[in-house]
């Protein structure tokens, strides 16, 4: 069991612990559904309890309720972001995606980035109109309206091969896709993982995607786009903290 312990003095630990003990008894005697019900009842009175949500996530996942477990992962990610615990938020977002592949975690990723760097709030810019798109561009938009994570999610879901161009007044980058999977990136003189880490930090500006007939050479290998994004954000965090 990997139940997180909260140090928040405002959380009513006594009530949460009572519910947790009751749930353990139900599970011990083979009644996981009753355990879930007991935890949910307690959560109604303590909706911001990390203790209860973490245990609900564990029980739901262990007893074949993946969609419910994924919902608790998303709620936990939000709670961890509020507490500036970005590593825990990353982990819960990744777990939510693994439990239910239909879930888009783009909003959570964007929330983490903005919480880490409030100075990077995008300046409003005009959204690209369809009739202004360059020839061959099949998907374009404004990064103040659609985040780079949303754009990546859309391309992954559509299993598209091509190049996603991202730019603002200060930066520009290219992300290469084969069948919706990120396989490369370029930003200035940087390539592959280093370039992608820089690209995920771009806010504001515009993006456009152009399909390719041929697959691109692979310079980035990752289990999934979600893994790549979360690992890149972690590395950006580590670099910003320094030695």
C-alpha positions as CSV (number, residue, x, y, z in Angstrom):
1,X,0.0,0.0,0.0
2,X,1.3,3.4,-0.9
3,X,-1.0,5.7,1.0
4,X,0.3,9.3,1.1
5,X,0.2,10.9,4.6
6,X,-0.7,14.6,4.7
7,X,0.9,17.0,7.0
8,X,-1.8,19.6,6.5
9,X,-3.0,20.7,10.0
10,X,-6.3,21.7,8.5
11,X,-7.2,18.2,7.5
12,X,-9.4,16.4,10.0
13,X,-7.1,13.4,10.4
14,X,-9.3,11.7,13.1
15,X,-12.3,11.3,10.9
16,X,-10.3,10.3,7.9
17,X,-8.4,7.7,9.9
18,X,-11.6,6.2,11.3
19,X,-12.9,5.7,7.7
20,X,-9.6,4.3,6.6
21,X,-9.6,1.7,9.5
22,X,-13.2,0.8,8.6
23,X,-12.3,0.4,5.0
24,X,-9.3,-1.9,5.9
25,X,-11.7,-4.2,7.8
26,X,-14.1,-4.4,4.9
27,X,-11.2,-5.3,2.6
28,X,-9.9,-7.9,5.0
29,X,-13.2,-9.6,5.0
30,X,-13.6,-9.5,1.3
31,X,-16.0,-6.6,0.8
32,X,-14.1,-4.0,-1.3
33,X,-17.3,-2.4,-2.5
34,X,-18.3,-1.7,1.1
35,X,-14.8,-0.3,1.7
36,X,-15.2,2.1,-1.3
37,X,-18.6,3.2,-0.1
38,X,-17.3,3.9,3.4
39,X,-14.4,6.0,2.0
40,X,-16.7,7.9,-0.4
41,X,-19.0,8.8,2.5
42,X,-16.1,10.1,4.5
43,X,-14.8,12.0,1.4
44,X,-18.2,13.8,1.1
45,X,-17.4,15.4,4.4
46,X,-13.7,15.9,3.7
47,X,-13.5,16.5,-0.1
48,X,-10.0,17.8,0.1
49,X,-8.6,14.9,2.1
50,X,-5.5,13.5,0.4
51,X,-5.5,10.6,2.8
52,X,-9.0,9.5,1.7
53,X,-8.5,10.1,-2.0
54,X,-5.2,8.2,-2.1
55,X,-6.8,5.2,-0.4
56,X,-9.8,5.4,-2.7
57,X,-7.5,5.4,-5.7
58,X,-5.7,2.3,-4.4
59,X,-8.8,0.3,-3.6
60,X,-10.6,1.2,-6.9
61,X,-7.5,0.3,-8.9
62,X,-6.9,-3.0,-7.0
63,X,-10.5,-4.1,-7.4
64,X,-11.1,-3.4,-11.1
65,X,-12.6,0.0,-11.0
66,X,-10.0,1.7,-13.3
67,X,-12.2,4.6,-14.4
68,X,-13.0,5.6,-10.8
69,X,-9.3,5.3,-9.8
70,X,-8.4,7.6,-12.7
71,X,-10.9,10.2,-11.6
72,X,-9.3,10.2,-8.1
73,X,-5.9,10.5,-9.7
74,X,-7.0,13.7,-11.5
75,X,-8.5,15.1,-8.3
76,X,-5.3,14.3,-6.4
77,X,-3.2,15.9,-9.1
78,X,-5.1,19.1,-8.6
79,X,-4.7,19.0,-4.8
80,X,-0.9,18.3,-5.1
81,X,-0.6,21.3,-7.6
82,X,-2.2,23.5,-5.0
83,X,0.5,22.4,-2.5
84,X,3.3,22.9,-5.0
85,X,4.1,19.1,-4.9
86,X,4.6,18.8,-8.6
87,X,6.3,15.4,-8.5
88,X,3.3,13.9,-6.9
89,X,1.0,15.7,-9.4
90,X,3.0,14.4,-12.3
91,X,2.8,10.8,-10.9
92,X,-1.0,11.0,-10.5
93,X,-1.5,12.5,-14.0
94,X,0.5,9.7,-15.5
95,X,-1.4,7.0,-13.6
96,X,-4.7,8.5,-14.6
97,X,-3.7,8.2,-18.3
98,X,-2.5,4.6,-17.8
99,X,-5.8,3.7,-16.0
100,X,-8.0,5.3,-18.7
101,X,-6.5,6.1,-22.0
102,X,-9.5,8.2,-23.0
103,X,-8.6,10.8,-20.4
104,X,-6.9,14.0,-21.6
105,X,-4.4,15.2,-19.0
106,X,-3.5,18.3,-21.0
107,X,-5.3,20.6,-18.6
108,X,-3.4,19.2,-15.7
109,X,0.0,19.5,-17.4
110,X,-0.8,23.1,-18.3
111,X,-1.8,23.8,-14.7
112,X,1.5,22.4,-13.4
113,X,3.5,24.5,-15.8
114,X,1.6,27.7,-14.9
115,X,1.8,27.0,-11.2
116,X,5.6,26.5,-11.5
117,X,6.1,29.6,-13.7
118,X,3.3,32.2,-13.2
119,X,5.5,34.7,-15.0
120,X,4.9,32.7,-18.2
121,X,1.2,33.5,-18.5
122,X,0.7,34.0,-22.3
123,X,-0.1,37.3,-23.8
124,X,-3.3,37.3,-25.8
125,X,-2.7,36.9,-29.5
126,X,-4.9,36.5,-32.5
127,X,-6.1,33.0,-33.2
128,X,-5.2,31.7,-36.6
129,X,-8.2,31.6,-38.9
130,X,-8.6,28.6,-41.1
131,X,-8.4,30.6,-44.4
132,X,-5.1,32.2,-43.2
133,X,-3.3,28.8,-42.7
134,X,-0.4,28.0,-44.9
135,X,-0.8,25.5,-47.7
136,X,-0.6,21.9,-46.5
137,X,-1.3,22.9,-42.8
138,X,-4.1,20.7,-41.5
139,X,-4.3,21.8,-37.8
140,X,-3.4,25.3,-36.4
141,X,-4.3,27.5,-33.5
142,X,-3.4,30.0,-30.8
143,X,-1.4,28.8,-27.8
144,X,-3.4,31.2,-25.6
145,X,-6.5,29.2,-26.5
146,X,-5.2,25.7,-27.1
147,X,-2.1,24.6,-25.0
148,X,0.8,22.7,-26.6
149,X,-0.3,19.7,-24.6
150,X,-3.8,19.8,-26.1
151,X,-2.3,20.0,-29.5
152,X,-0.1,17.0,-28.9
153,X,-3.1,15.0,-27.5
154,X,-5.1,15.7,-30.6
155,X,-2.3,14.6,-32.9
156,X,-1.8,11.4,-30.8
157,X,-5.5,10.6,-30.9
158,X,-5.6,11.1,-34.7
159,X,-2.3,9.0,-35.2
160,X,-1.0,11.6,-37.5
161,X,2.5,11.8,-39.1
162,X,4.0,15.2,-39.6
163,X,5.6,18.3,-38.1
164,X,4.1,20.5,-35.4
165,X,5.6,24.0,-35.6
166,X,5.4,26.1,-32.4
167,X,6.5,29.7,-32.3
168,X,6.2,33.0,-30.5
169,X,8.2,36.3,-30.7
170,X,11.1,34.8,-28.7
171,X,11.2,31.1,-29.5
172,X,10.4,28.5,-32.1
173,X,10.5,24.7,-32.3
174,X,9.4,21.7,-34.3
175,X,8.1,18.4,-32.9
176,X,8.1,15.4,-35.2
177,X,5.4,12.8,-35.1
178,X,5.0,9.2,-36.6
179,X,1.5,7.9,-36.2
180,X,0.8,10.3,-33.4
181,X,4.0,9.3,-31.4
182,X,6.6,12.0,-30.8
183,X,9.9,10.8,-32.4
184,X,12.0,14.0,-32.6
185,X,12.2,17.7,-31.9
186,X,14.3,20.7,-33.0
187,X,14.7,24.1,-31.4
188,X,17.4,26.4,-32.6
189,X,20.6,24.3,-32.4
190,X,19.1,21.8,-30.0
191,X,17.6,18.5,-31.1
192,X,15.8,15.5,-29.6
193,X,15.2,15.6,-25.8
194,X,17.0,18.9,-25.2
195,X,14.9,20.6,-27.8
196,X,11.6,19.1,-26.6
197,X,12.4,20.3,-23.0
198,X,12.7,23.8,-24.4
199,X,9.5,23.5,-26.5
200,X,7.3,22.4,-23.6
201,X,8.1,25.7,-21.9
202,X,6.8,27.9,-24.8
203,X,3.7,29.8,-23.9
204,X,1.8,32.2,-26.1
205,X,2.3,32.4,-29.9
206,X,0.9,30.0,-32.4
207,X,1.2,26.4,-33.7
208,X,0.5,24.7,-36.9
209,X,0.8,21.1,-38.0
210,X,1.7,19.9,-41.5
211,X,1.2,16.2,-42.5
212,X,4.1,14.2,-43.9
213,X,3.9,11.4,-46.4
214,X,7.0,9.6,-45.0
215,X,7.9,8.7,-41.4
216,X,10.6,10.8,-39.7
217,X,13.9,9.4,-38.3
218,X,13.6,8.6,-34.6
219,X,15.7,10.7,-32.3
220,X,13.4,10.5,-29.3
221,X,12.3,7.2,-27.9
222,X,9.8,7.2,-25.1
223,X,7.1,4.7,-23.8
224,X,4.5,7.3,-24.6
225,X,4.0,11.0,-25.3
226,X,2.7,11.4,-21.8
227,X,5.8,9.8,-20.3
228,X,8.0,12.1,-22.5
229,X,6.1,15.3,-21.4
230,X,6.2,14.4,-17.7
231,X,9.9,13.5,-17.8
232,X,10.7,16.7,-19.7
233,X,8.8,18.8,-17.2
234,X,10.6,17.1,-14.3
235,X,13.9,17.8,-15.9
236,X,13.0,21.5,-16.4
237,X,12.1,21.6,-12.7
238,X,15.5,20.2,-11.8
239,X,17.3,22.5,-14.1
240,X,15.5,25.6,-12.6
241,X,16.4,24.6,-9.1
242,X,20.0,24.0,-9.9
243,X,22.7,22.3,-7.8
